[in-house]
Structures are given as C-alpha cells and as structure tokens.
Amino acid sequence: MTTALITGATSGIGAAFARRLATDGHNLVLVARDTQRLREQATELHDRHGIEVEVLTADLATDEGIAAVEQRLGNRRDPVDLLVNNAGFANKGRYLEVPIADELTMLKVHCEAVLRLTSAATETMRERGRGGIVNVASVAAFVPRGTYGASKAWIVQFTQGAARDLAASGVRLMALCPGFVRTEFHERAGMGTDNVPKWMWLDADKLVATALTDLARGKSLSVPDPRYKAMMGVVKVTPRALLSGVTSRTGRKYGPR
C-alpha cells in the first residue's frame, strides 16, 4: 500500500484529498495545526476504510513545523509516495491594509513551506524512481491580485519548472488551480461569500477526482473545471493593464466584505 501525506488535511480541499485517497486504499499522514481534529479525522478514516493513518501536528508558518514535516518526508523506511501541499490561507484586505507580518506569514506557508516540503519529498521519491506531488495553487495565480495571487503564481511557476527538471526521474509534479470551492477557507479569512454567483462554486470532492486524474496523465498544471478553463483562456489574451482593472473591480465585488 502506498502512503500519501497531506498538509492542511482537516478541512476543505485537504480533507477531500484524504477522503478520496483513503477510499482508494492509500495509507495517510495527515498534517494540520489542530491535534484534536486530526485525531478525529484519522479515527474516522481508519474505521471506514481500514487504512493506516498517522497524524502530525505542525504549523507551517513556523520553522519548527516545516522541519517536522520535512523529517517525515525524509523517512526512507516508511516513504511517502504522494505529497499534497494544500495548507494555505488568505488575508482580508487590500495591499497596505494587511499588516506586513501577516503578508510574510502567508509567503512562509505558500512559498517557503511548499519549496522545502517539495524538495524533501522529491529527494526520496527520485531515489525510488517514482512518486507524485500536488501543490495547491489557485486561479488567482493568473491575475494581478496582491500577495495572495502572487504567492499562488509562484507555486505554479515553481512546480512547472521543477516538473520539467524532473521529467525523466519518475516523479510527477503538478500545480492544482481551483476557483471558488465550498470550504472553511473564506470563513477563516473573514470573507463574505453571499455575493459570489452560484455558477462559480466548485465541489471539493469532484475537484480532487479531476486533479488525481490529471496527475496520473502527467499534467503539470490542472485547472479542474471547464468554466474556469474558459475564464483562464480569456485571461491569457487580455492586456495586462485592462486585466488589472477588471480584477480589481471583480475582487471588490466578489472578494472580502
């Protein structure tokens, strides 16, 4: 049986990955900050699917938290075959309205943690000649929308570049770019979502199913819905100056309230 490690595993997209991978028979290492929620989730998945579930409490906004997950990924006796870097958050407010400390924490989680954990996992996967890594980004990576979008753009560029460098190694890397997903994400950021059109919402379980299919097909980028794929096609041909104005207005309409 293979083992998957998922960060941000107790809710949203991370929890959906855990459910799907457990259903498929993978053992799991679940990473999050809330030990109690981790244990409850591990018990439920073990009892329902008969898999082994390990819990690892770690705050990826700290060096200690990142190092703890790095150490687990480097365990060659009990290797991780699939890494899902899902942990992330958003800050409410425009640039200069958000404290710089909060912006730096976001970069720590979205960029430094993703870089370090991907590197730790890749080292052992490359030795075995197989493995997969999914780095969860966002469609916000393709539009100019502040630190959040910039950090997700970094994830996309880093992942696709690493995927090219490791193309012959047997290790697959993919950036996953969802749109609005019904999770705790917006509530935790203090963002109202009543103004988001119903058609823009995605189901987390369907998103994960598409993502895993895209990873198996060897894609380095997954935008897991036809609606968002069409939107990204428009983004690619829109002048950046015009796009910046449109996304600013859209962000005020559909973003934090």
ROSE-41396 format. One record per residue (C-alpha): x, y negated, z; residue in three letters. Coordinates in steps of 0.2 Angstrom, whole numbers, padded with zeros to 4 digits, always signed. Layout:
# residues N
XYZala/...
END
This chain:
# residues 257
+0000+0000+0000met/+0006-0017-0004thr/+0007-0032+0008thr/+0001-0050+0005ala/+0005-0065+0016leu/-0007-0079+0015ile/-0005-0096+0023thr/-0020-0107+0029gly/-0029-0090+0029ala/-0043-0093+0042thr/-0054-0104+0031ser/-0059-0109+0013gly/-0048-0103-0001ile/-0036-0094+0010gly/-0050-0084+0018ala/-0057-0079+0001ala/-0040-0073-0004phe/-0039-0062+0012ala/-0057-0055+0009arg/-0053-0051-0009arg/-0036-0043-0006leu/-0042-0033+0009ala/-0056-0026-0002thr/-0043-0021-0015asp/-0034-0012-0001gly/-0019-0023+0002his/-0012-0025+0020asn/-0011-0043+0025leu/-0001-0055+0035val/-0012-0070+0040leu/-0004-0087+0044val/-0013-0101+0052ala/-0012-0113+0067arg/-0027-0106+0077asp/-0022-0089+0085thr/-0040-0085+0091gln/-0047-0087+0073arg/-0033-0077+0066leu/-0036-0063+0078arg/-0055-0063+0075glu/-0052-0063+0056gln/-0039-0049+0057ala/-0050-0038+0068thr/-0065-0040+0055glu/-0054-0036+0040leu/-0046-0021+0048his/-0063-0014+0054asp/-0071-0017+0037arg/-0058-0011+0025his/-0046+0000+0036gly/-0031-0010+0031ile/-0016-0016+0042glu/-0017-0035+0047val/-0003-0044+0055glu/-0006-0062+0062val/+0007-0075+0063leu/+0003-0091+0071thr/+0013-0105+0063ala/+0011-0124+0060asp/+0019-0128+0043leu/+0020-0146+0047ala/+0035-0141+0059thr/+0052-0134+0055asp/+0049-0120+0068glu/+0033-0115+0059gly/+0041-0114+0042ile/+0056-0105+0049ala/+0044-0092+0057ala/+0036-0088+0040val/+0052-0088+0031glu/+0059-0075+0043gln/+0043-0064+0040arg/+0045-0066+0021leu/+0064-0060+0023gly/+0059-0044+0031asn/+0066-0031+0019arg/+0060-0016+0030arg/+0042-0022+0028asp/+0042-0033+0012pro/+0029-0045+0006val/+0023-0041-0012asp/+0011-0056-0014leu/+0013-0073-0006leu/-0001-0086-0007val/+0004-0103-0002asn/-0013-0110+0002asn/-0010-0121+0018ala/-0014-0139+0014gly/-0025-0154+0019phe/-0030-0172+0014ala/-0029-0189+0022asn/-0044-0200+0022lys/-0040-0217+0015gly/-0030-0226+0001arg/-0012-0229+0000tyr/-0006-0241+0014leu/-0022-0237+0024glu/-0015-0220+0029val/+0000-0220+0042pro/+0016-0216+0034ile/+0019-0202+0047ala/+0003-0193+0040asp/+0009-0195+0022glu/+0026-0187+0027leu/+0017-0173+0036thr/+0007-0170+0020met/+0023-0169+0010leu/+0030-0157+0023lys/+0016-0145+0021val/+0013-0147+0002his/+0031-0148-0004cys/+0044-0143+0009glu/+0034-0128+0015ala/+0030-0122-0002val/+0048-0124-0008leu/+0055-0115+0007arg/+0042-0101+0008leu/+0043-0098-0011thr/+0062-0097-0010ser/+0061-0085+0005ala/+0049-0073-0004ala/+0057-0074-0021thr/+0074-0068-0014glu/+0067-0051-0008thr/+0055-0049-0022met/+0069-0052-0035arg/+0079-0038-0027glu/+0065-0026-0029arg/+0061-0032-0046gly/+0043-0036-0043arg/+0031-0047-0033gly/+0019-0062-0035gly/+0017-0079-0028ile/+0002-0091-0030val/+0005-0109-0025asn/-0012-0118-0022val/-0012-0135-0030ala/-0027-0144-0037ser/-0034-0153-0052val/-0029-0169-0043ala/-0011-0164-0049ala/-0016-0171-0066phe/-0022-0188-0062val/-0014-0203-0053pro/-0022-0202-0036arg/-0010-0206-0022gly/+0001-0195-0011thr/-0011-0180-0012tyr/-0012-0179-0031gly/+0007-0182-0032ala/+0011-0168-0019ser/+0000-0156-0029lys/+0008-0162-0046ala/+0025-0157-0038trp/+0018-0140-0034ile/+0013-0137-0052val/+0030-0143-0059gln/+0040-0133-0047phe/+0030-0117-0049thr/+0030-0118-0068gln/+0049-0122-0068gly/+0053-0108-0056ala/+0042-0096-0066ala/+0052-0099-0082arg/+0068-0097-0072asp/+0062-0080-0065leu/+0054-0074-0081ala/+0065-0059-0083ala/+0065-0054-0064ser/+0048-0046-0062gly/+0042-0059-0050val/+0027-0069-0056arg/+0024-0087-0050leu/+0008-0096-0053met/+0001-0113-0048ala/-0018-0112-0045leu/-0028-0129-0048cys/-0046-0128-0042pro/-0058-0143-0041gly/-0070-0146-0028phe/-0073-0130-0018val/-0085-0127-0004arg/-0074-0125+0011thr/-0070-0134+0028glu/-0057-0145+0018phe/-0067-0161+0016his/-0075-0160+0033glu/-0057-0158+0042arg/-0052-0174+0032ala/-0067-0183+0037gly/-0073-0185+0019met/-0092-0186+0015gly/-0097-0174+0000thr/-0115-0178-0002asp/-0111-0189-0017asn/-0102-0175-0026val/-0113-0168-0041pro/-0118-0150-0038lys/-0110-0145-0055trp/-0093-0150-0049met/-0093-0137-0034trp/-0084-0120-0036leu/-0087-0104-0026asp/-0071-0099-0017ala/-0073-0080-0020asp/-0076-0082-0039lys/-0061-0094-0039leu/-0050-0081-0031val/-0056-0067-0043ala/-0051-0078-0058thr/-0034-0083-0050ala/-0029-0065-0047leu/-0034-0060-0065thr/-0024-0075-0072asp/-0009-0070-0061leu/-0010-0052-0067ala/-0010-0059-0085arg/+0006-0068-0082gly/+0000-0085-0082lys/+0010-0099-0073ser/-0005-0111-0072leu/-0023-0107-0068ser/-0037-0119-0069val/-0051-0107-0064pro/-0067-0114-0071asp/-0072-0119-0089pro/-0079-0135-0083arg/-0063-0141-0076tyr/-0053-0134-0090lys/-0063-0145-0102ala/-0060-0160-0090met/-0042-0157-0090met/-0042-0156-0109gly/-0049-0174-0109val/-0036-0180-0096val/-0022-0174-0107lys/-0027-0185-0122val/-0032-0201-0111thr/-0019-0215-0110pro/-0012-0216-0093arg/-0017-0234-0090ala/-0035-0230-0094leu/-0034-0214-0084leu/-0028-0223-0068ser/-0043-0235-0068gly/-0055-0221-0071val/-0048-0210-0057thr/-0048-0225-0045ser/-0066-0228-0048arg/-0070-0210-0048thr/-0061-0207-0032gly/-0071-0221-0023arg/-0087-0213-0030lys/-0083-0195-0026tyr/-0069-0197-0013gly/-0069-0201+0006pro/-0083-0211+0013arg/
END
